[in-house]
């Protein structure tokens, strides 16, 4: 069940259990529900192939506010494509001004903190990390950024944005 627009009460209306259940209990039940799973799509200039890796996403949408997580774990048969990576969002972003920033982690031999950018009207997000351990500027994540990806490495993304719907 999705959150519903609250009822407009009128003077003299009798409050019943059914009204209270719909207006209070059901709304709170929805707010406390588990996140919804979705399968992000991983692309690049030359698309990577997940192989025996795993790619899972989940989100929580309240009105047009979307909180989401993406977890990508590389497998032994994963290939990394070429060019900057992008992962799809659960809903297209609103056409609001300015980009939204979220958090990303690359876990390999080292742990790199990065960020994601969600542009207005975007259907996907792109992670950015330091290009190597010796620089601090951010570069698009790719097959060799922030390190050469290998089996067992993980990319974790968390973000929040306004959806178009």
DSSP file (Angstrom, degrees, kcal/mol; ACC not computed):
  #  RESIDUE AA STRUCTURE BP1 BP2  ACC     N-H-->O    O-->H-N    N-H-->O    O-->H-N    TCO  KAPPA ALPHA  PHI   PSI    X-CA   Y-CA   Z-CA
    1    1 A X              0   0    0      0, 0.0     2,-0.3     0, 0.0     3,-0.1   0.000 360.0 360.0 360.0 139.6    0.0    0.0    0.0
    2    2 A X        -     0   0    0      1,-0.1    28,-0.1    60,-0.0    60,-0.1  -0.697 360.0 -84.6 -98.7 155.1    1.3    3.5   -0.8
    3    3 A X        -     0   0    0     -2,-0.3     2,-0.3    27,-0.1    -1,-0.1  -0.313  49.8-145.4 -56.0 139.3    0.7    6.5    1.4
    4    4 A X        -     0   0    0     18,-0.2     2,-0.3    19,-0.1     3,-0.1  -0.738  23.3 -94.6-108.2 157.0   -2.6    8.1    0.7
    5    5 A X        -     0   0    0     -2,-0.3    -1,-0.0     1,-0.1     0, 0.0  -0.538  55.0-105.4 -65.4 129.3   -3.7   11.7    0.7
    6    6 A X        -     0   0    0     -2,-0.3    -1,-0.1     1,-0.1     2,-0.1  -0.227  37.8-103.6 -60.4 148.5   -5.2   12.3    4.2
    7    7 A X        -     0   0    0     12,-0.1     2,-0.7     1,-0.1    -1,-0.1  -0.356  23.9-126.6 -69.5 148.2   -8.9   12.6    4.4
    8    8 A X        -     0   0    0     -2,-0.1     2,-0.2     0, 0.0    -1,-0.1  -0.898  29.0-146.4 -97.0 117.5  -10.6   16.0    4.8
    9    9 A X        -     0   0    0     -2,-0.7     2,-0.3     4,-0.0     3,-0.0  -0.519   6.5-147.3 -85.6 150.6  -12.9   15.8    7.8
   10   10 A X    >   -     0   0    0     -2,-0.2     3,-2.0     1,-0.0    -1,-0.0  -0.866  32.0 -87.5-116.7 153.7  -16.1   17.7    8.0
   11   11 A X  T 3  S+     0   0    0     -2,-0.3     3,-0.1     1,-0.3    -1,-0.0  -0.315 113.1  16.0 -58.4 132.8  -17.8   19.2   11.1
   12   12 A X  T 3  S+     0   0    0      1,-0.3    -1,-0.3    -3,-0.0     2,-0.1   0.362  87.0 145.6  86.5  -5.4  -20.0   16.6   12.8
   13   13 A X    <   -     0   0    0     -3,-2.0     2,-0.5     1,-0.1    -1,-0.3  -0.418  50.3-123.5 -67.6 140.0  -18.5   13.6   11.1
   14   14 A X        -     0   0    0     -3,-0.1     2,-0.5    -2,-0.1    -1,-0.1  -0.738  17.7-135.1 -88.0 125.3  -18.4   10.5   13.2
   15   15 A X        -     0   0    0     -2,-0.5     2,-0.2     4,-0.1    -1,-0.0  -0.692  29.8-172.8 -80.4 123.8  -14.9    9.0   13.6
   16   16 A X     >  -     0   0    0     -2,-0.5     4,-2.4     1,-0.1     5,-0.2  -0.686  39.0-108.3-113.5 167.6  -15.1    5.3   13.2
   17   17 A X  H  > S+     0   0    0     -2,-0.2     4,-2.9     1,-0.2     5,-0.2   0.886 120.3  55.8 -60.1 -39.1  -12.6    2.5   13.6
   18   18 A X  H  > S+     0   0    0      2,-0.2     4,-2.2     1,-0.2    -1,-0.2   0.911 108.5  47.1 -62.6 -41.8  -12.5    2.1    9.8
   19   19 A X  H  > S+     0   0    0      2,-0.2     4,-3.1     1,-0.2     5,-0.3   0.940 113.4  47.8 -63.8 -46.9  -11.6    5.8    9.4
   20   20 A X  H  X>S+     0   0    0     -4,-2.4     4,-2.6     1,-0.2     5,-1.3   0.904 111.3  51.0 -61.7 -40.9   -8.9    5.6   12.1
   21   21 A X  I  <>S+     0   0    0     -4,-2.9     5,-3.3     3,-0.2     6,-0.3   0.925 116.0  41.2 -62.0 -43.4   -7.5    2.4   10.5
   22   22 A X  I  <5S+     0   0    0     -4,-2.2     5,-0.2    -5,-0.2    -2,-0.2   0.895 122.6  38.8 -71.4 -39.9   -7.3    4.0    7.1
   23   23 A X  I  <5S+     0   0    0     -4,-3.1    -2,-0.2    -5,-0.2    -3,-0.2   0.762 134.5  11.0 -86.0 -26.6   -6.0    7.4    8.3
   24   24 A X  I  X5S+     0   0    0     -4,-2.6     4,-2.4    -5,-0.3     5,-0.3   0.761 126.6  41.7-117.1 -64.8   -3.6    6.4   11.0
   25   25 A X  I  ><S+     0   0    0     -5,-1.3     4,-2.7     1,-0.2     5,-0.2   0.930 117.9  45.1 -56.7 -51.4   -2.8    2.7   11.2
   26   26 A X  H  ><S+     0   0    0     -5,-3.3     4,-1.9     1,-0.2    -1,-0.2   0.861 112.6  51.7 -65.4 -35.5   -2.4    2.1    7.4
   27   27 A X  H  > S+     0   0    0     -6,-0.3     4,-2.0    -5,-0.2    -1,-0.2   0.930 113.5  43.9 -66.5 -44.5   -0.3    5.2    6.9
   28   28 A X  H  X S+     0   0    0     -4,-2.4     4,-1.9     2,-0.2    -2,-0.2   0.879 109.7  56.7 -67.6 -37.4    2.1    4.2    9.7
   29   29 A X  H  < S+     0   0    0     -4,-2.7     4,-0.5    -5,-0.3    -1,-0.2   0.915 108.8  47.4 -59.1 -42.1    2.2    0.6    8.4
   30   30 A X  H >< S+     0   0    0     -4,-1.9     3,-1.0     1,-0.2    -2,-0.2   0.914 110.0  51.8 -65.7 -42.6    3.3    1.9    5.1
   31   31 A X  H 3< S+     0   0    0     -4,-2.0    -1,-0.2     1,-0.2    -2,-0.2   0.818 114.2  44.0 -63.2 -30.0    5.9    4.2    6.6
   32   32 A X  T 3< S+     0   0    0     -4,-1.9    -1,-0.2    -5,-0.1    -2,-0.2   0.421  89.4 118.5 -95.4  -0.2    7.4    1.3    8.6
   33   33 A X  S <  S-     0   0    0     -3,-1.0     3,-0.1    -4,-0.5    -3,-0.1  -0.174  73.1 -91.4 -66.8 159.9    7.3   -1.3    5.7
   34   34 A X        -     0   0    0      1,-0.1    -1,-0.1    26,-0.0    -2,-0.0  -0.265  49.4 -93.3 -65.4 156.8   10.4   -3.0    4.4
   35   35 A X        -     0   0    0     25,-0.1     2,-0.4     1,-0.1    25,-0.2  -0.286  41.7-112.3 -66.4 158.7   12.3   -1.4    1.5
   36   36 A X  E     -A   59   0A   0     23,-2.9    23,-2.3    -3,-0.1     2,-0.2  -0.823  25.9-129.7 -99.6 132.2   11.4   -2.6   -2.0
   37   37 A X  E     +A   58   0A   0     -2,-0.4     2,-0.3    21,-0.2    21,-0.3  -0.498  30.7 170.0 -77.4 147.0   13.9   -4.6   -4.1
   38   38 A X  E     -A   57   0A   0     19,-2.4    19,-1.7    -2,-0.2     2,-0.7  -0.969  33.0-121.7-148.3 161.7   14.8   -3.7   -7.6
   39   39 A X        -     0   0    0     -2,-0.3    17,-0.1    17,-0.2    31,-0.0  -0.898  26.7-148.6-109.2 106.5   17.5   -4.7  -10.1
   40   40 A X        -     0   0    0     -2,-0.7     2,-0.5     1,-0.1    49,-0.1  -0.308  13.3-127.0 -66.7 156.0   19.7   -1.9  -11.3
   41   41 A X        -     0   0    0     48,-0.1    47,-1.6     2,-0.0     2,-0.6  -0.927  17.5-147.4-106.3 131.7   21.1   -2.0  -14.8
   42   42 A X  E     +H   87   0B   0     -2,-0.5     2,-0.3    45,-0.2    45,-0.2  -0.877  27.8 165.4-103.6 120.0   24.9   -1.5  -15.1
   43   43 A X  E     +H   86   0B   0     43,-2.7    43,-2.2    -2,-0.6     2,-0.3  -0.842  13.0 164.3-131.5 167.2   26.2    0.2  -18.2
   44   44 A X        -     0   0    0     -2,-0.3     3,-0.3    41,-0.2    39,-0.2  -0.894  61.2 -74.2-160.7-175.2   29.3    2.0  -19.6
   45   45 A X  S    S+     0   0    0     37,-0.8     2,-0.5     1,-0.3    38,-0.2   0.964 137.6  22.1 -56.7 -52.5   30.6    3.1  -23.0
   46   46 A X  B    S-J   82   0C   0     36,-2.2    36,-1.7    34,-0.1    -1,-0.3  -0.987 112.6-115.2-107.7 118.3   31.2   -0.7  -23.7
   47   47 A X        -     0   0    0     -2,-0.5    34,-0.3    -3,-0.3    -4,-0.1  -0.202  21.2-130.0 -63.1 139.3   28.9   -2.4  -21.2
   48   48 A X        -     0   0    0     32,-0.3     2,-0.4    33,-0.1    32,-0.2  -0.315  17.5-132.1 -71.9 167.4   30.3   -4.5  -18.4
   49   49 A X  B     -K   79   0D   0     30,-1.8    30,-2.5     1,-0.1     4,-0.1  -0.994   2.3-150.8-126.4 125.9   29.0   -8.0  -17.9
   50   50 A X    >   +     0   0    0     -2,-0.4     3,-2.5    28,-0.2    25,-0.4   0.815  30.6 170.5 -64.9 -32.4   28.0   -9.1  -14.4
   51   51 A X  T 3  S-     0   0    0      1,-0.3    -1,-0.2    26,-0.1    27,-0.1  -0.347  73.9 -16.7  55.6-128.6   28.8  -12.8  -15.0
   52   52 A X  T 3  S+     0   0    0      2,-0.1    -1,-0.3    -2,-0.0    24,-0.2   0.191 115.1 106.4 -95.3  17.6   28.6  -14.6  -11.7
   53   53 A X    <   -     0   0    0     -3,-2.5     2,-0.4    22,-0.2    21,-0.2  -0.174  68.8-117.3 -77.8-177.5   28.7  -11.4   -9.7
   54   54 A X  E     - B   0  73A   0     19,-2.3    19,-2.9     2,-0.0     2,-0.4  -0.975  24.2-177.4-128.5 143.3   25.7   -9.9   -7.9
   55   55 A X  E     + B   0  72A   0     -2,-0.4     2,-0.3    17,-0.2    17,-0.2  -0.936  16.4 163.4-139.5 112.3   23.9   -6.6   -8.4
   56   56 A X  E     - B   0  71A   0     15,-2.4    15,-2.9    -2,-0.4     2,-0.3  -0.951  11.5-174.9-131.6 150.5   21.0   -5.7   -6.1
   57   57 A X  E     -AB  38  70A   0    -19,-1.7   -19,-2.4    -2,-0.3     2,-0.3  -0.952   2.2-175.2-137.7 159.0   19.2   -2.6   -5.3
   58   58 A X  E     -AB  37  69A   0     11,-2.1    11,-2.5    -2,-0.3     2,-0.3  -0.983   5.7-173.1-150.6 156.9   16.5   -1.5   -2.9
   59   59 A X  E     -AB  36  68A   0    -23,-2.3   -23,-2.9    -2,-0.3     2,-0.4  -0.960  19.8-149.0-147.5 162.8   14.6    1.7   -2.3
   60   60 A X  E     - B   0  67A   0      7,-2.5     7,-2.4    -2,-0.3     2,-0.5  -0.970  19.9-167.6-134.5 117.5   12.1    3.4    0.0
   61   61 A X  E     + B   0  66A   0     -2,-0.4     2,-0.5     5,-0.2     5,-0.2  -0.935  11.0 176.8-114.2 124.3    9.8    5.9   -1.7
   62   62 A X  E >  S- B   0  65A   0      3,-2.5     3,-2.1    -2,-0.5     2,-0.4  -0.955  72.4 -45.8-124.6 109.1    7.6    8.3    0.4
   63   63 A X  T 3  S-     0   0    0     -2,-0.5   102,-0.1     1,-0.3   -60,-0.0  -0.572 123.5 -28.0  64.3-122.2    5.7   10.6   -1.8
   64   64 A X  T 3  S+     0   0    0     -2,-0.4    99,-3.3    -3,-0.1     2,-0.5   0.371 114.7 106.8-103.7   3.1    8.4   11.8   -4.3
   65   65 A X  E <   -BC  62 162A   0     -3,-2.1    -3,-2.5    97,-0.2     2,-0.5  -0.730  51.8-168.8 -84.0 123.2   11.3   11.3   -1.9
   66   66 A X  E     -BC  61 161A   0     95,-3.0    95,-2.1    -2,-0.5     2,-0.4  -0.962  11.8-173.2-119.0 122.2   13.4    8.2   -2.9
   67   67 A X  E     +BC  60 160A   0     -7,-2.4    -7,-2.5    -2,-0.5     2,-0.3  -0.928  22.4 174.4-103.7 136.5   16.1    6.7   -0.7
   68   68 A X  E     -BC  59 159A   0     91,-2.5    91,-2.1    -2,-0.4     2,-0.3  -0.968  24.2-160.7-145.1 159.3   18.0    3.9   -2.4
   69   69 A X  E     -BC  58 158A   0    -11,-2.5   -11,-2.1    -2,-0.3     2,-0.4  -0.993   5.1-168.0-136.9 143.1   20.9    1.6   -2.1
   70   70 A X  E     -BC  57 157A   0     87,-2.3    87,-2.7    -2,-0.3     2,-0.5  -1.000   1.8-170.2-130.7 132.1   22.9   -0.4   -4.7
   71   71 A X  E     -BC  56 156A   0    -15,-2.9   -15,-2.4    -2,-0.4     2,-0.5  -0.979   4.1-177.7-125.5 118.3   25.3   -3.2   -4.0
   72   72 A X  E     -BC  55 155A   0     83,-2.9    83,-2.8    -2,-0.5     2,-0.5  -0.971   1.7-174.8-117.0 120.1   27.5   -4.5   -6.8
   73   73 A X  E     -BC  54 154A   0    -19,-2.9   -19,-2.3    -2,-0.5    81,-0.2  -0.974  22.5-130.2-117.4 125.0   29.9   -7.4   -6.0
   74   74 A X        -     0   0    0     79,-2.7    78,-2.7    -2,-0.5     2,-0.2  -0.472  22.1-157.2 -75.6 141.1   32.3   -8.6   -8.7
   75   75 A X    >   -     0   0    0    -25,-0.4     3,-0.9    76,-0.2   -22,-0.2  -0.509  35.2 -95.6-107.4-179.7   32.5  -12.3   -9.5
   76   76 A X  T 3  S+     0   0    0      1,-0.2    75,-0.1    -2,-0.2   -25,-0.1   0.741 125.9  41.4 -70.0 -22.0   35.2  -14.4  -11.1
   77   77 A X  T 3  S+     0   0    0    -27,-0.2    -1,-0.2     2,-0.1     2,-0.2   0.283  85.8 123.5-108.3  10.2   33.5  -14.1  -14.5
   78   78 A X    <   -     0   0    0     -3,-0.9     2,-0.3   -27,-0.1   -28,-0.2  -0.498  44.4-160.1 -69.6 136.0   32.6  -10.4  -14.2
   79   79 A X  B     -K   49   0D   0    -30,-2.5   -30,-1.8    -2,-0.2    -2,-0.1  -0.903   9.5-146.9-116.1 153.4   33.9   -8.1  -17.0
   80   80 A X        -     0   0    0     -2,-0.3   -32,-0.3   -32,-0.2    63,-0.2   0.407  21.6-151.4-107.8   0.1   34.2   -4.4  -16.5
   81   81 A X        -     0   0    0    -34,-0.3     2,-0.3    61,-0.1    -1,-0.2  -0.085  29.3 -78.4  62.5-164.2   33.6   -2.9  -19.9
   82   82 A X  B    S+J   46   0C   0    -36,-1.7   -36,-2.2     2,-0.1   -37,-0.8  -0.977  83.1  25.5-136.9 152.1   35.2    0.5  -20.9
   83   83 A X  S    S-     0   0    0     -2,-0.3    60,-0.3   -38,-0.2     2,-0.1  -0.203 101.6 -25.9  87.4 177.1   34.3    4.0  -20.1
   84   84 A X        -     0   0    0     58,-0.1   -39,-0.3   -40,-0.1    58,-0.2  -0.333  66.1-125.6 -65.9 139.9   32.5    5.5  -17.1
   85   85 A X        -     0   0    0     56,-2.4     2,-0.3    42,-0.2   -41,-0.2  -0.558  25.2-173.8 -85.3 150.6   30.0    3.3  -15.3
   86   86 A X  E     -H   43   0B   0    -43,-2.2   -43,-2.7    -2,-0.2     2,-0.4  -0.989   7.6-160.3-140.5 146.4   26.4    4.1  -14.7
   87   87 A X  E     -HI  42 125B   0     38,-2.5    38,-2.9    -2,-0.3   -45,-0.2  -0.991  26.2-113.1-128.7 137.9   23.7    2.3  -12.7
   88   88 A X  E     - I   0 124B   0    -47,-1.6    36,-0.3    -2,-0.4     2,-0.2  -0.345  23.9-132.0 -73.8 149.5   20.0    2.9  -13.1
   89   89 A X        -     0   0    0     34,-2.9     3,-0.1   -49,-0.1   -48,-0.1  -0.513  22.4-115.2 -89.1 161.7   17.8    4.4  -10.4
   90   90 A X  S    S+     0   0    0     -2,-0.2     2,-0.3     1,-0.2    -1,-0.1   0.808 101.2  14.5 -69.3 -27.2   14.5    2.9   -9.2
   91   91 A X  S    S-     0   0    0     31,-0.1    -1,-0.2   -25,-0.0     2,-0.1  -0.985  92.4 -96.8-142.5 149.1   12.6    6.0  -10.6
   92   92 A X        -     0   0    0     -2,-0.3    72,-2.7     1,-0.1    73,-0.4  -0.383  47.7-110.4 -63.3 144.3   13.6    8.9  -12.9
   93   93 A X  B     -L  163   0E   0     29,-3.2    70,-0.3    70,-0.3    -1,-0.1  -0.377  33.9 -99.0 -74.7 154.7   14.8   12.0  -11.1
   94   94 A X        -     0   0    0     68,-2.9    27,-2.3   -30,-0.1    28,-0.3  -0.281  30.6-113.8 -66.8 159.3   12.7   15.2  -11.1
   95   95 A X        +     0   0    0     25,-0.3    25,-0.1    26,-0.2    -1,-0.1  -0.031  67.5 143.4 -86.0  32.3   13.7   17.9  -13.5
   96   96 A X        -     0   0    0     66,-0.2     2,-0.1     1,-0.1    24,-0.1  -0.239  58.8 -91.0 -70.0 162.3   14.6   20.1  -10.5
   97   97 A X  S    S+     0   0    0     22,-0.1    -1,-0.1    23,-0.1    -3,-0.0  -0.463  88.0  18.6 -75.9 146.8   17.6   22.5  -10.8
   98   98 A X  S    S-     0   0    0     -2,-0.1     2,-0.2    -3,-0.1    -2,-0.0   0.231  86.4 -82.5  80.1 156.9   21.0   21.3   -9.7
   99   99 A X        -     0   0    0     20,-0.1     2,-0.4    21,-0.1    20,-0.2  -0.555  34.4-128.6 -91.2 159.4   22.3   17.8   -9.2
  100  100 A X  E     -D  118   0A   0     18,-2.5    18,-2.7    -2,-0.2     2,-0.4  -0.858  19.2-144.9-106.4 144.9   21.9   15.7   -6.1
  101  101 A X  E     +D  117   0A   0     -2,-0.4     2,-0.2    16,-0.2    16,-0.2  -0.917  21.2 170.9-115.3 136.0   24.9   14.1   -4.4
  102  102 A X  E     -D  116   0A   0     14,-1.7    14,-1.6    -2,-0.4     2,-0.3  -0.639  32.6 -92.3-127.8-171.0   25.0   10.7   -2.6
  103  103 A X  E     -DE 115 158A   0     55,-2.6    55,-2.8    12,-0.3     2,-0.3  -0.826  32.5-178.6-113.4 144.2   27.7    8.4   -1.2
  104  104 A X  E     -DE 114 157A   0     10,-1.6    10,-2.9    -2,-0.3     2,-0.4  -0.981   8.0-162.3-137.6 151.2   29.6    5.6   -2.8
  105  105 A X  E     -DE 113 156A   0     51,-2.5    51,-2.6    -2,-0.3     2,-0.5  -0.999   5.3-158.2-131.5 137.3   32.3    3.2   -1.5
  106  106 A X  E     -DE 112 155A   0      6,-2.3     6,-2.7    -2,-0.4     2,-0.6  -0.977  12.7-165.9-112.6 121.2   34.7    1.1   -3.5
  107  107 A X  E     +DE 111 154A   0     47,-3.0    47,-2.3    -2,-0.5     4,-0.2  -0.926  36.6 111.7-114.7 113.0   36.0   -1.9   -1.5
  108  108 A X  S    S-     0   0    0      2,-2.7    41,-0.1    -2,-0.6    47,-0.0  -0.246  93.8 -28.2-139.2-130.0   39.0   -3.8   -2.9
  109  109 A X  S    S+     0   0    0     -2,-0.1     2,-0.3     2,-0.0    -2,-0.0   0.792 140.8  22.2 -64.2 -26.6   42.5   -4.0   -1.6
  110  110 A X  S    S-     0   0    0     -4,-0.0    -2,-2.7     2,-0.0     2,-0.6  -0.846  86.8-115.2-130.1 167.3   41.7   -0.5   -0.1
  111  111 A X  E     -D  107   0A   0     -2,-0.3     2,-0.5    -4,-0.2    -4,-0.2  -0.944  29.7-166.9-109.1 122.6   38.5    1.2    0.8
  112  112 A X  E     -D  106   0A   0     -6,-2.7    -6,-2.3    -2,-0.6     2,-0.4  -0.926  10.9-145.7-111.3 131.0   37.8    4.4   -1.2
  113  113 A X  E     +D  105   0A   0     -2,-0.5    17,-0.5    -8,-0.2    -8,-0.2  -0.782  33.6 153.7 -90.0 137.6   35.1    6.9   -0.3
  114  114 A X  E     -D  104   0A   0    -10,-2.9   -10,-1.6    -2,-0.4     2,-0.3  -0.714  31.1-120.1-143.4-165.9   33.4    8.6   -3.2
  115  115 A X  E     -DF 103 128A   0     13,-2.1    13,-3.0   -12,-0.3     2,-0.3  -0.944  10.6-136.2-141.8 163.9   30.2   10.2   -4.3
  116  116 A X  E     -DF 102 127A   0    -14,-1.6   -14,-1.7    -2,-0.3     2,-0.4  -0.854  12.8-146.2-116.6 157.6   27.4    9.8   -6.8
  117  117 A X  E     -DF 101 126A   0      9,-1.3     9,-1.2    -2,-0.3     2,-0.6  -0.993   7.1-167.8-125.3 130.2   25.7   12.5   -8.9
  118  118 A X  E     -D  100   0A   0    -18,-2.7   -18,-2.5    -2,-0.4     7,-0.1  -0.953  16.9-156.0-116.4 109.2   22.1   12.4   -9.8
  119  119 A X    >   -     0   0    0     -2,-0.6     3,-2.1     5,-0.4   -26,-0.2  -0.418  36.0 -76.2 -81.2 158.0   21.4   15.0  -12.5
  120  120 A X  T 3  S+     0   0    0      1,-0.3   -25,-0.3   -25,-0.1    -1,-0.1  -0.282 117.9   4.3 -54.1 135.9   18.0   16.5  -13.2
  121  121 A X  T 3  S+     0   0    0    -27,-2.3    -1,-0.3     1,-0.2   -26,-0.2   0.531  95.8 154.3  65.9   9.8   15.6   14.1  -15.0
  122  122 A X    <   -     0   0    0     -3,-2.1   -29,-3.2   -28,-0.3    -1,-0.2  -0.339  38.9-162.8 -70.9 148.3   18.3   11.4  -14.9
  123  123 A X  S    S+     0   0    0    -31,-0.2   -34,-2.9    -2,-0.0     2,-0.3   0.452  76.6  29.5-102.0  -6.9   17.4    7.7  -15.0
  124  124 A X  E     -I   88   0B   0    -36,-0.3    -5,-0.4    -5,-0.1     2,-0.3  -0.873  69.7-131.1-144.2 174.9   20.7    6.6  -13.6
  125  125 A X  E     -I   87   0B   0    -38,-2.9   -38,-2.5    -2,-0.3     2,-0.5  -0.952   9.7-146.7-132.5 151.8   23.6    7.6  -11.4
  126  126 A X  E     -F  117   0A   0     -9,-1.2    -9,-1.3    -2,-0.3     2,-0.2  -0.978  14.9-138.5-121.7 126.4   27.4    7.7  -11.9
  127  127 A X  E     -F  116   0A   0     -2,-0.5    14,-2.2   -42,-0.2     2,-0.4  -0.535  14.9-159.5 -80.6 150.0   29.9    7.1   -9.0
  128  128 A X  E     +FG 115 140A   0    -13,-3.0   -13,-2.1    12,-0.2     2,-0.3  -0.994  14.9 167.6-130.9 137.7   33.0    9.2   -8.7
  129  129 A X  E     - G   0 139A   0     10,-2.6    10,-3.6    -2,-0.4   -15,-0.1  -0.907  48.5 -75.8-138.2 163.3   36.2    8.3   -6.8
  130  130 A X  E     - G   0 138A   0    -17,-0.5    16,-0.4    -2,-0.3     8,-0.2  -0.422  46.1-124.4 -55.8 140.6   39.8    9.5   -6.5
  131  131 A X  S    S-     0   0    0      6,-1.0     2,-0.3    14,-0.1    15,-0.2   0.765  83.8 -15.6 -64.7 -24.5   41.5    8.3   -9.6
  132  132 A X  S >  S-     0   0    0      3,-0.3     3,-1.1    13,-0.1    15,-0.1  -0.945  79.7 -86.3-163.0 177.4   44.2    6.6   -7.4
  133  133 A X  T 3  S+     0   0    0     -2,-0.3    -2,-0.0     1,-0.2    14,-0.0   0.685 122.3  55.8 -67.9 -16.8   45.5    6.5   -3.9
  134  134 A X  T 3  S+     0   0    0     -4,-0.0     2,-0.3     2,-0.0    -1,-0.2   0.454 101.7  59.5 -99.6   0.0   47.8    9.4   -4.7
  135  135 A X    <   -     0   0    0     -3,-1.1    -3,-0.3     2,-0.1    -5,-0.1  -0.898  55.7-160.4-125.9 158.0   45.3   12.0   -5.9
  136  136 A X        +     0   0    0     -2,-0.3    -1,-0.1    -6,-0.1     2,-0.1   0.563  60.0 101.8-112.8 -11.4   42.3   13.6   -4.3
  137  137 A X  S    S-     0   0    0      1,-0.1    -6,-1.0    -7,-0.0     2,-0.3  -0.400  75.1-112.9 -71.4 154.8   40.3   14.8   -7.3
  138  138 A X  E     -G  130   0A   0     -8,-0.2     2,-0.3    -7,-0.1    -8,-0.3  -0.686  33.0-177.5 -95.5 141.9   37.3   12.7   -8.3
  139  139 A X  E     -G  129   0A   0    -10,-3.6   -10,-2.6    -2,-0.3     2,-0.1  -0.913  38.5 -87.2-129.5 156.8   37.0   10.7  -11.5
  140  140 A X  E     -G  128   0A   0     -2,-0.3   -12,-0.2   -12,-0.2     2,-0.2  -0.386  50.6-107.9 -61.4 138.4   34.3    8.5  -13.0
  141  141 A X        +     0   0    0    -14,-2.2   -56,-2.4   -56,-0.2     2,-0.3  -0.478  55.8 150.5 -68.4 140.2   34.4    4.9  -11.8
  142  142 A X  B >   -M  145   0F   0      3,-1.5     3,-1.6   -58,-0.2     5,-0.3  -0.854  62.0 -63.0-155.5-174.4   35.6    2.6  -14.5
  143  143 A X  T 3  S+     0   0    0    -60,-0.3     6,-2.0     1,-0.3   -62,-0.1   0.782 135.6  25.0 -53.9 -32.2   37.4   -0.7  -14.9
  144  144 A X  T 3  S+     0   0    0      4,-0.2     2,-0.4   -64,-0.1    -1,-0.3   0.166  98.9 123.8-120.5  17.8   40.7    0.7  -13.5
  145  145 A X  B <  S-M  142   0F   0     -3,-1.6    -3,-1.5     1,-0.2   -14,-0.1  -0.994  87.2  -3.0-129.6 126.4   39.3    3.5  -11.3
  146  146 A X  S    S-     0   0    0     -2,-0.4     2,-0.3   -16,-0.4    -1,-0.2  -0.999 145.3 -22.5 -85.6  -4.2   39.8    3.9   -8.3
  147  147 A X  S    S-     0   0    0     -5,-0.3     2,-0.8   -15,-0.1    -5,-0.2  -0.899  85.3 -73.6-149.2 175.3   41.7    0.6   -8.7
  148  148 A X        -     0   0    0     -2,-0.3    -4,-0.2    -4,-0.2    -5,-0.1  -0.708  58.3-128.9 -78.7 113.9   41.7   -2.3  -11.1
  149  149 A X        +     0   0    0     -6,-2.0     2,-0.3    -2,-0.8   -69,-0.1  -0.294  35.9 169.9 -67.6 146.7   38.5   -4.1  -10.2
  150  150 A X    >   -     0   0    0    -71,-0.0     3,-2.2   -76,-0.0   -76,-0.3  -0.918  42.8 -56.0-148.9 171.1   38.6   -7.9   -9.5
  151  151 A X  T 3  S+     0   0    0     -2,-0.3   -76,-0.2     1,-0.3     3,-0.1  -0.241 121.8  22.9 -53.3 134.7   36.5  -10.7   -8.1
  152  152 A X  T 3  S+     0   0    0    -78,-2.7    -1,-0.3     1,-0.4   -77,-0.1   0.189  90.1 127.6  91.1 -15.8   35.2  -10.0   -4.6
  153  153 A X    <   -     0   0    0     -3,-2.2   -79,-2.7   -78,-0.1     2,-0.4  -0.391  45.7-150.0 -70.1 153.7   35.5   -6.2   -4.9
  154  154 A X  E     -CE  73 107A   0    -47,-2.3   -47,-3.0   -81,-0.2     2,-0.5  -0.956  17.8-160.0-131.0 146.6   32.4   -4.3   -4.1
  155  155 A X  E     -CE  72 106A   0    -83,-2.8   -83,-2.9    -2,-0.4     2,-0.4  -0.995  17.4-172.7-120.4 121.7   30.7   -1.0   -5.1
  156  156 A X  E     -CE  71 105A   0    -51,-2.6   -51,-2.5    -2,-0.5     2,-0.4  -0.960   1.7-174.7-119.6 133.6   28.2    0.3   -2.6
  157  157 A X  E     +CE  70 104A   0    -87,-2.7   -87,-2.3    -2,-0.4     2,-0.4  -0.983   7.1 178.1-131.0 136.7   26.0    3.3   -3.3
  158  158 A X  E     +CE  69 103A   0    -55,-2.8   -55,-2.6    -2,-0.4     2,-0.3  -0.999  17.6 150.9-136.4 135.1   23.5    5.1   -1.1
  159  159 A X  E     -C   68   0A   0    -91,-2.1   -91,-2.5    -2,-0.4     2,-0.3  -0.965  30.9-147.1-157.0 173.3   21.5    8.2   -2.1
  160  160 A X  E     +C   67   0A   0     -2,-0.3     2,-0.3   -93,-0.2   -93,-0.2  -0.988  29.0 149.2-146.8 134.9   18.4   10.3   -1.8
  161  161 A X  E     -C   66   0A   0    -95,-2.1   -95,-3.0    -2,-0.3     2,-0.5  -0.968  46.6 -94.2-158.3 169.6   16.6   12.3   -4.4
  162  162 A X  E     -C   65   0A   0     -2,-0.3   -68,-2.9   -97,-0.2   -97,-0.2  -0.827  40.8-140.0 -92.5 128.2   13.3   13.7   -5.7
  163  163 A X  B     -L   93   0E   0    -99,-3.3   -70,-0.3    -2,-0.5   -68,-0.1  -0.460  16.3-121.9 -84.6 160.6   11.6   11.5   -8.3
  164  164 A X              0   0    0    -72,-2.7   -71,-0.1     1,-0.2    -1,-0.1   0.748 360.0 360.0 -70.9 -23.9    9.7   12.8  -11.3
  165  165 A X              0   0    0    -73,-0.4    -1,-0.2  -101,-0.1   -72,-0.1   0.360 360.0 360.0-126.0 360.0    6.6   11.0  -10.2
